[in-house]
């Protein structure tokens, strides 16, 4: 099997799950040397995943490029392994995370086989068997299954015994559905590898993104429900999260004193953090300008490096994350390329950040400027 090249030097169009024709998402070139992280993780997880099931937590703070990394990695992996991508945040409207995950896995693995594997007759009923109903709906469902009407039911004697038996039966059916669908996932992985004529190999990769952005109840429930399918042989799960933020979600559900980090260790075999590079290095890699553009600017910078240092100082002062810096630099570049007269680049750069990050400060500066203008006219 060919080795993945991990050449991320060019911008690519996202063609994975959720991509919409005509509204393609562009994934920029690799400016942070992330490809080497992807190569390391691929080699490591491929070796581990052939021996056993494996669950990895990919940790990076908001704005550090988790989703970009996961999507570029997905596009690399899918050429060599059965690969599934799930955006948990886009699907947290669902009432049942387990059903969402399993149906997404089966649907995408089926596509990886070229739809050459027949869908078993019982799979739809098993998926429906996973549908979660809570509280009163569980009780109503059990009452109906037992053959009663709500008005006829009383929790006494034989009625109570019969209801307990029905509830236990529902639980058993759900458990059996999970076991059945785990086996189906395994068979689709085998089908994707077997029908690929040597292009795909084990293990399968299941990439789950944006879990930390989901509402707390959904995030916690997804963790606690998908643990039921973590133990599929030769399947690797990667959950990309801002793990600190995910711990806050857990504490919302279980209380501020709950040991969230110990709780998460129950699910993950290992945690890997995307190393954050310095803001100065990121700006230097992203800011590409011709020296000629600086001739009409004030103050006069001897080198572009001096200007980049200014931007990095401002980024620190306003606590910008990498995603914020990227947007900020785009605006600065647009302004520089469109100004024909001299203007103060330092003041402009500060005002640009103040308007978005410190609106009250920006308002005071503008008010002062207008006041000075009026005094000048008088």
C-alpha positions as CSV (number, residue, x, y, z in Angstrom):
1,X,0.0,0.0,0.0
2,X,1.3,3.5,-0.9
3,X,2.5,5.6,2.0
4,X,0.5,8.8,2.5
5,X,2.6,11.8,1.2
6,X,1.3,14.4,3.7
7,X,2.0,17.2,1.3
8,X,-0.2,20.0,2.7
9,X,1.5,22.9,0.9
10,X,-1.5,23.8,-1.2
11,X,-5.0,25.0,-0.5
12,X,-7.6,22.2,-1.0
13,X,-11.4,22.1,-1.3
14,X,-13.2,20.1,1.5
15,X,-15.0,17.2,-0.1
16,X,-15.9,15.3,3.0
17,X,-19.3,14.8,4.8
18,X,-21.4,18.0,4.9
19,X,-19.7,19.5,1.8
20,X,-22.2,21.5,-0.3
21,X,-21.7,21.8,-4.0
22,X,-21.4,25.4,-5.0
23,X,-20.5,26.5,-1.5
24,X,-17.2,24.6,-1.2
25,X,-15.1,25.2,1.9
26,X,-11.4,25.9,1.3
27,X,-8.8,24.4,3.6
28,X,-5.7,26.6,3.5
29,X,-2.2,25.5,3.0
30,X,-0.3,24.2,6.1
31,X,1.5,27.2,7.7
32,X,2.0,25.6,11.1
33,X,3.9,22.4,10.1
34,X,0.9,20.3,11.1
35,X,1.4,17.7,8.4
36,X,4.2,16.2,10.5
37,X,1.8,15.8,13.4
38,X,-0.7,14.0,11.1
39,X,2.0,11.7,9.8
40,X,3.2,10.8,13.3
41,X,-0.4,10.2,14.5
42,X,-1.2,8.1,11.4
43,X,1.8,5.9,11.8
44,X,1.3,5.5,15.5
45,X,-2.5,4.8,15.4
46,X,-2.3,2.5,12.4
47,X,0.2,0.3,14.3
48,X,-1.9,0.4,17.5
49,X,-5.2,0.0,15.7
50,X,-4.1,-3.2,14.0
51,X,-3.6,-4.8,17.4
52,X,-6.7,-3.5,19.2
53,X,-9.4,-0.8,19.4
54,X,-8.0,2.6,20.3
55,X,-9.5,5.9,21.5
56,X,-7.4,9.1,21.3
57,X,-8.3,12.6,22.5
58,X,-6.8,15.2,20.2
59,X,-6.6,18.3,22.4
60,X,-6.3,21.9,21.2
61,X,-7.8,25.2,22.4
62,X,-10.3,27.1,20.5
63,X,-8.8,28.9,17.5
64,X,-5.8,26.7,17.3
65,X,-6.9,24.9,14.1
66,X,-8.4,21.6,15.4
67,X,-11.1,21.4,12.7
68,X,-8.8,22.4,9.9
69,X,-6.4,19.7,11.1
70,X,-9.0,17.0,11.4
71,X,-10.5,17.8,8.0
72,X,-7.1,17.8,6.2
73,X,-6.2,14.6,8.1
74,X,-9.5,13.0,7.0
75,X,-8.7,13.8,3.4
76,X,-5.3,12.2,3.8
77,X,-6.6,9.1,5.6
78,X,-9.5,8.2,3.4
79,X,-7.2,7.3,0.5
80,X,-5.5,4.6,2.7
81,X,-8.0,3.6,5.4
82,X,-11.8,3.3,5.9
83,X,-12.4,6.8,7.4
84,X,-15.5,8.5,8.9
85,X,-15.8,12.2,9.8
86,X,-18.5,13.3,12.2
87,X,-19.2,17.0,13.2
88,X,-20.8,16.6,16.6
89,X,-21.8,20.2,16.8
90,X,-23.7,20.2,13.6
91,X,-25.7,17.2,14.8
92,X,-26.4,18.2,18.4
93,X,-30.0,18.9,17.4
94,X,-30.4,15.1,17.7
95,X,-31.9,13.7,20.9
96,X,-29.8,10.5,20.6
97,X,-26.0,10.8,20.1
98,X,-25.5,7.1,19.9
99,X,-28.0,6.8,17.0
100,X,-26.3,9.8,15.3
101,X,-22.8,8.3,15.6
102,X,-23.7,4.8,14.5
103,X,-25.9,5.8,11.6
104,X,-23.1,8.2,10.4
105,X,-20.5,5.5,10.6
106,X,-22.6,2.9,8.8
107,X,-23.6,5.4,6.1
108,X,-20.0,6.6,5.4
109,X,-18.5,3.1,5.5
110,X,-21.1,1.9,3.1
111,X,-20.0,4.7,0.7
112,X,-16.4,3.5,1.1
113,X,-17.5,0.1,-0.2
114,X,-19.0,1.7,-3.3
115,X,-22.4,0.5,-2.1
116,X,-21.3,-3.0,-3.0
117,X,-22.2,-4.5,0.4
118,X,-25.9,-5.2,0.7
119,X,-27.8,-3.6,3.6
120,X,-29.1,-6.3,5.9
121,X,-32.9,-6.4,6.2
122,X,-32.8,-6.0,10.0
123,X,-30.6,-3.0,10.2
124,X,-33.3,-0.3,10.0
125,X,-35.3,-1.9,12.8
126,X,-32.1,-2.2,14.9
127,X,-31.4,1.5,14.4
128,X,-34.9,2.4,15.3
129,X,-34.4,0.2,18.4
130,X,-31.7,2.6,19.6
131,X,-34.0,5.6,19.6
132,X,-33.9,7.1,23.0
133,X,-37.1,8.2,24.7
134,X,-37.0,9.6,28.2
135,X,-39.1,10.1,31.2
136,X,-42.8,10.0,30.5
137,X,-42.3,8.8,27.0
138,X,-40.5,5.7,28.2
139,X,-43.4,5.0,30.5
140,X,-46.0,5.6,27.8
141,X,-44.1,3.4,25.3
142,X,-43.9,0.6,27.8
143,X,-47.6,1.0,28.7
144,X,-48.6,0.8,25.1
145,X,-46.3,-2.2,24.4
146,X,-47.9,-4.0,27.4
147,X,-51.3,-3.5,25.7
148,X,-52.8,-0.9,28.0
149,X,-54.3,2.5,27.7
150,X,-53.0,5.3,29.9
151,X,-56.3,5.6,31.7
152,X,-56.5,1.9,32.4
153,X,-53.0,1.6,34.0
154,X,-52.2,1.6,37.8
155,X,-48.8,0.8,39.3
156,X,-50.1,-2.0,41.5
157,X,-50.0,-5.8,41.6
158,X,-49.7,-7.6,38.3
159,X,-49.8,-4.3,36.4
160,X,-46.5,-3.2,38.1
161,X,-44.9,-6.6,37.4
162,X,-45.9,-6.5,33.8
163,X,-44.6,-2.9,33.3
164,X,-41.2,-3.8,34.9
165,X,-41.0,-6.8,32.5
166,X,-41.8,-4.5,29.6
167,X,-39.1,-1.9,30.6
168,X,-36.5,-4.7,31.0
169,X,-37.5,-6.0,27.6
170,X,-37.0,-2.5,26.1
171,X,-33.5,-2.3,27.7
172,X,-32.6,-5.7,26.5
173,X,-33.7,-4.8,22.9
174,X,-31.6,-1.7,23.0
175,X,-28.5,-3.6,24.2
176,X,-29.0,-6.2,21.6
177,X,-29.4,-3.5,18.9
178,X,-26.0,-2.0,19.9
179,X,-24.3,-5.4,19.8
180,X,-25.8,-6.1,16.4
181,X,-24.8,-2.7,14.9
182,X,-21.3,-3.0,16.3
183,X,-21.0,-6.2,14.3
184,X,-22.4,-4.5,11.3
185,X,-19.8,-1.7,11.6
186,X,-17.1,-4.3,11.8
187,X,-18.4,-6.1,8.7
188,X,-18.6,-2.8,6.7
189,X,-15.0,-2.1,7.7
190,X,-14.0,-5.5,6.4
191,X,-16.1,-4.9,3.2
192,X,-14.4,-1.5,2.6
193,X,-10.9,-3.1,3.0
194,X,-11.7,-6.2,1.0
195,X,-13.4,-4.5,-1.9
196,X,-10.7,-1.8,-2.3
197,X,-8.3,-4.1,-4.2
198,X,-5.5,-3.3,-1.8
199,X,-6.0,0.5,-1.7
200,X,-7.4,0.5,1.9
201,X,-6.0,-1.2,5.0
202,X,-6.9,-1.6,8.6
203,X,-7.6,0.1,11.0
204,X,-10.7,2.2,10.3
205,X,-10.5,5.8,11.6
206,X,-13.6,7.4,13.2
207,X,-12.9,11.2,13.6
208,X,-15.4,13.0,15.9
209,X,-15.0,16.8,15.8
210,X,-16.4,19.8,17.7
211,X,-17.6,17.9,20.8
212,X,-16.6,20.7,23.1
213,X,-18.9,23.1,21.2
214,X,-22.0,21.1,21.8
215,X,-24.5,21.9,24.6
216,X,-23.2,20.3,27.8
217,X,-25.9,17.7,28.2
218,X,-25.3,16.5,24.6
219,X,-21.5,16.4,24.9
220,X,-21.6,14.3,28.1
221,X,-24.3,12.0,26.7
222,X,-22.3,11.5,23.5
223,X,-19.3,10.5,25.5
224,X,-21.2,8.1,27.8
225,X,-23.1,6.5,24.9
226,X,-20.5,6.0,22.3
227,X,-18.3,4.3,24.8
228,X,-20.5,1.3,24.0
229,X,-19.0,1.1,20.5
230,X,-15.4,2.0,21.4
231,X,-14.3,-1.6,21.7
232,X,-14.7,-2.6,18.0
233,X,-11.5,-4.4,17.0
234,X,-9.3,-2.6,14.4
235,X,-11.2,0.6,14.8
236,X,-9.6,3.8,16.0
237,X,-11.7,6.7,17.5
238,X,-10.2,10.2,17.6
239,X,-12.2,12.8,19.5
240,X,-11.0,16.4,18.7
241,X,-11.8,18.7,21.6
242,X,-10.8,21.7,23.6
243,X,-10.5,19.4,26.6
244,X,-10.5,22.2,29.1
245,X,-13.8,23.5,27.7
246,X,-15.2,19.9,27.6
247,X,-14.3,19.6,31.3
248,X,-16.4,22.7,32.0
249,X,-19.3,21.0,30.2
250,X,-19.0,18.0,32.4
251,X,-19.0,20.1,35.5
252,X,-22.2,21.8,34.3
253,X,-23.9,18.4,34.4
254,X,-22.2,16.8,37.5
255,X,-21.3,19.8,39.6
256,X,-18.3,22.2,40.0
257,X,-16.6,19.8,42.4
258,X,-16.7,16.9,40.0
259,X,-13.2,15.5,39.0
260,X,-13.7,16.0,35.2
261,X,-10.2,15.2,34.2
262,X,-10.3,11.8,35.9
263,X,-13.8,11.2,34.3
264,X,-12.3,11.8,30.8
265,X,-9.5,9.4,31.4
266,X,-12.1,6.6,31.5
267,X,-12.7,7.1,27.8
268,X,-9.4,7.9,26.3
269,X,-6.4,5.7,26.1
270,X,-4.1,8.6,25.4
271,X,-4.3,12.4,24.9
272,X,-2.3,14.2,22.2
273,X,-2.1,18.0,22.1
274,X,-1.6,20.1,19.0
275,X,1.4,22.1,20.0
276,X,0.7,25.9,19.8
277,X,3.3,27.8,17.9
278,X,4.2,31.4,18.8
279,X,2.0,34.2,17.4
280,X,5.1,35.8,15.9
281,X,6.0,32.6,13.9
282,X,2.4,32.3,12.7
283,X,2.2,35.9,11.6
284,X,5.5,35.6,9.8
285,X,4.3,32.5,7.9
286,X,0.9,34.1,7.0
287,X,1.8,37.7,6.3
288,X,3.1,37.9,2.7
289,X,3.6,41.4,1.4
290,X,5.7,43.1,-1.2
291,X,8.3,45.6,0.2
292,X,7.0,48.2,-2.2
293,X,3.6,48.3,-0.4
294,X,5.3,49.8,2.6
295,X,6.7,52.9,0.8
296,X,3.6,55.0,1.3
297,X,3.0,53.9,4.9
298,X,3.8,55.7,8.2
299,X,5.8,55.1,10.2
300,X,8.6,53.9,7.9
301,X,9.6,50.3,8.9
302,X,13.1,49.3,7.9
303,X,12.0,45.7,7.3
304,X,8.8,43.8,7.1
305,X,10.1,41.9,10.1
306,X,9.7,45.1,12.3
307,X,6.1,45.4,11.2
308,X,5.4,41.7,11.9
309,X,6.9,42.2,15.4
310,X,4.4,45.1,15.9
311,X,1.5,42.9,14.9
312,X,2.6,40.1,17.3
313,X,2.8,42.6,20.2
314,X,-0.8,43.8,19.4
315,X,-2.0,40.2,19.1
316,X,-0.7,39.5,22.6
317,X,-2.1,42.7,24.0
318,X,-5.6,41.9,22.7
319,X,-5.3,38.1,23.6
320,X,-5.9,37.0,20.0
321,X,-6.0,33.3,19.2
322,X,-4.6,32.0,15.9
323,X,-8.0,32.0,14.2
324,X,-8.4,35.7,15.3
325,X,-4.9,36.6,14.0
326,X,-5.6,35.1,10.6
327,X,-8.8,37.2,10.2
328,X,-7.0,40.3,11.6
329,X,-4.1,40.0,9.1
330,X,-6.4,39.6,6.2
331,X,-8.0,42.9,7.1
332,X,-4.6,44.7,7.6
333,X,-3.4,43.3,4.2
334,X,-6.6,44.5,2.5
335,X,-6.2,48.0,4.0
336,X,-2.5,48.3,3.0
337,X,-3.2,47.3,-0.6
338,X,-6.0,49.9,-0.9
339,X,-4.5,53.0,0.7
340,X,-2.9,55.4,-1.8
341,X,-2.0,58.2,0.7
342,X,0.2,58.0,3.7
343,X,-1.6,56.9,6.9
344,X,-0.4,55.8,10.3
345,X,-0.2,52.0,10.2
346,X,0.4,51.7,13.9
347,X,-2.7,53.7,14.9
348,X,-4.8,52.0,12.2
349,X,-3.7,48.5,13.5
350,X,-4.7,49.4,17.0
351,X,-8.0,50.9,16.0
352,X,-8.9,47.9,13.9
353,X,-8.5,45.6,17.0
354,X,-10.1,48.0,19.4
355,X,-13.3,48.2,17.3
356,X,-13.8,44.5,17.5
357,X,-12.2,43.5,20.8
358,X,-12.6,46.7,23.0
359,X,-15.7,48.5,21.6
360,X,-15.9,51.0,24.5
361,X,-12.2,52.0,24.1
362,X,-12.9,52.4,20.3
363,X,-15.9,54.6,21.0
364,X,-13.9,56.8,23.4
365,X,-11.1,57.2,20.8
366,X,-13.6,58.1,18.1
367,X,-15.4,60.6,20.4
368,X,-12.1,62.3,21.2
369,X,-11.1,62.5,17.5
370,X,-14.5,64.1,16.6
371,X,-14.0,66.6,19.5
372,X,-10.6,67.5,18.3
373,X,-11.9,68.1,14.8
374,X,-14.6,70.4,16.1
375,X,-12.0,72.4,18.2
376,X,-9.8,72.7,15.1
377,X,-12.7,74.1,13.0
378,X,-13.4,76.7,15.7
